[in-house]
Amino acid sequence: MNFKTIFFAIFIIFFISCGDNENKENNTNNQQEQKESNADNFNKFSTISLQFSNSSIGLGLKRTNENNKNLEFINNDNRAIMFIFFTTWCIPCKAEIPHLNNLYQKYKDKIRFIGILLEDKSDKELKEFIESNNINYEIANSDANYLFVKSIDGVSGIPYMMLYNNKGKNINNYLGAVYEEMLDIDIQKVIQ
């Protein structure tokens, strides 16, 4: 190997490394700009009204801190809230319904169960799904569902649930099917 070949190899490595650092710096800057943009977008939509097909109750939500998932509940009746993110085609989501119904019946005076539908269904289709699965709790069905998901930095999979106390503090999140007994224990802690 001659001197020119070695010099050329070092020259290439040097510029590739600088290029990688520049790309990393650009990616970091882009990520920061995206976070700031998301925060600006959230501030524009600081209140979200969830619409229910099986009742006329609306719930306003406002994030209290962009670094956590605590929310300020507007026009809530001082109950804790369990948000249930689901789709009608998700088998584990459907398997949880009887357990959620049981918990709803047991604690309905102290906690609200709010289903957040993550697919586009007409009110008629959703009503049929609610009836065929004997769902007792509220189901939100509007474009605001997607805005809500975005405001909490997304949902990583379904079924996904978020438990809040009556002050809007995020107590626990659950990804995947969860035993009724585990949810029951967490709910008892929140409503005391």
N, C-alpha and C positions, 0 to 999 in steps of 0.2 A: 504494500500500500504506500502510495506516495504522499507527500506533504499536502498537495492540492486536494486529494480525496479526503484526508483527515480534516482539513480546514473546511471543506464543503459540508461534511457530515456535522461538524460542530456548529457551523453557521445555520444549517437546517434545524437542528435540535433547538438552538437558541430561539429562533423565530417561531417555531411551533409552540414552545413553552410560553413565550410571551403572548402568542395568539390565544392559547388556552386561558391564561390569566385574564386577558382582555375579555374573552367570552364569559368567563366566570363573573367578572366584574359587571359586564353588561347584563348577565342573567340576574345578578343580585339587584342591580338597579331596576331592571324590569319587574322583578318580584316586588320590590318596595313600591314602585309606581302602581302596580296592580293592587296591592294592599290599600294604598291611599285612595285609588279609584273606587275600590269596593267600599271603603269607609264613606267616601263622598256619596256613592250610590245609596248606601244604607241610610245616610242622613237625609237624603231626598225622600226616602220611603220609611221614615222612622216609625210610622204607625201602620200596622197591617190589620185589616179587618177580615177575619175568617168567616166565610158564609157556609151555613149548614142547610142541607136539603131536608133534613127531618125535623128542623125547628127554625125559629126565626131569631135565635140568639146569635149575636155577634161578639167577638172577643178582639179587642185591640191589643196589640203587642208592640212593645218598644224595647229595644235592646238597651240595657243600662251601661254596658261597658264593652267596647269592641274586643277586649282581650279575654272575655269569658262569655258564658252562655246564659248569664242571668238576664231576666226580662222584667219589664215593668208591666203588670197586668192592668189594663184599663177596662172598666166596667166588668170586672170579675166580682163574684159574690163572696170573696174571702175564703174560697175553697182552694185546696192544692189542685194541681193539674198534671195529668199524664197525657202527653202527646204520643200518638201511635201512628207512625209513618208506615204505609202499606200500599199494596196494589191488589186488585181483585184476582189476578192470576197467580199470585204468590201462595204456594201451598203452606209453608210455615206461617204466613200471615193469617190464612184462614184457620189453621189449626189452633191459633191462639185465641180466636174469637170467643169460644165458650168460656175460657178462663177469664178473659177480660170482662165478659158479661157477668160472671160470678162476682168478680171484684167490684164491678160497678154496682150491682145490686146490694152488696154488703156495705159499700162506703159512699154511695151516691150523694149523701148529705154533706160529706166532708171533702170529696175530691171529684173533679170533673175528668172524664175520659173523653178525649177529643181525637178522633181518627183524622189523619191528614192523608187524603187520597193522592197518590203520586202517579196518576195517569188520567188521561182525558176520557171522561164518561159523561154521558148526558144525565140529567137528573132522573130520568125514567130508568136508565140502566142501573144507576146507583141505588135507586129505590128497590129495584128487583133484587140486587145483590144484598141489600140490608135485610129485606124480607126473607130471602132464601137462607140467610145465615143467622137469622133471629138476632141481629145486632141491636142492643139496647142503648148504646151510647151515641153521642153526636159524631157526625162525619162531615168534615169540611170538604167542599167540592167547588173550587174556583181557581182562577189564575193566581190568587193570593197565596195558595198553597206553595207554589214554586218560589214566590218571593220570600215567604217565610223560611223555606229550606235554605235559600241563598243567604238570608240574614243570619242564620245560625251556622254558616260556613259549610253547609251541605250535609248530606246524609250518606254514610259510607256503604250502606247496604240495607236490605229490608228482610224481615221486619226490624224496625228500629224504634225505640221508645225513649222518651225523655221525661223524667219525673221532676216536677217543680213544687216547692212549698207554696203556701198562699202569699208569700212576699215576693215571689218571682225568682227565688234562688234555685239554681239547677242542683238537684240533689244527686241524681244518678242517671246514666244513659245505659241502654241495653241494646246490644246488637245481636240479632238472631232470636230464636225461640227461647223464652225464659219460663222457668217453672212458676206456676201460680203461687206456690208457697213462698218463693223468693220475693216476688212482687208484693205479696201480702205483708211480709215482714217489713219491707222498705216503706210501704204505704203507712203501716201502723206507726213507724218512727216519724214520718212526715206530718201526720195529722194530730199528733199529741201536743 
